[in-house]
Amino acid sequence: MDLSGTVSSGLGRAHVFMAQPHYQDQFREILGEKAWPGTLNIVIDTDMFSHYIALRQKAGIDTLDAPNDDRERAKAHDVSSYNRIRIRGFLRDGVSFGGASAFKGTIVHRDATVECAVLIPDLTRHVDVVEVISTAFLREHFDLSDGDRITISL
């Protein structure tokens, strides 16, 4: 399955979560080494949205905020073969850091390839935005700016 969309600036808060040792230990298991302390946000193309909804449903995320048509189309996408990797949350100094699900993938852009993972937090404000983690600083690696098109292959 491919997920295509446009690069978008996030809220600028991912580094707070991504830098936590508890998460980094788990990301190392997925990516083979530490993840870059941030995410690349991609606003999913409308025609790909039902694919992403299918992944969100596999991750156990409530998708009632997605349009009914997309939820129905998501049923047509068989994601049973995609390995959902659970990221465990934790408490630190009385602050709760939530869990997430990750799906391994690859970004191919301008003849360069980078292994990555789509990260779906248990709690998120995003509905149509995919958060991507990698060992590389993806914006710099691919020379990306907001509005650039990119595709992730899972």
Secondary structure, 3 states (H helix, E strand, C coil): CEEEEEEECCCCCHHHHHCCHHHHHHHHHHHCCCCCCCCEEEEECHHHHHHHHHHHHHCCCCCCCCCHHHHHHHCCCCCCCCCCEEECCEEECCEEECCEEEEEEEEEECCEEEEEEEEEECCCCCCCEEEEECCCCHHHHCCCCCCCEEEEEC
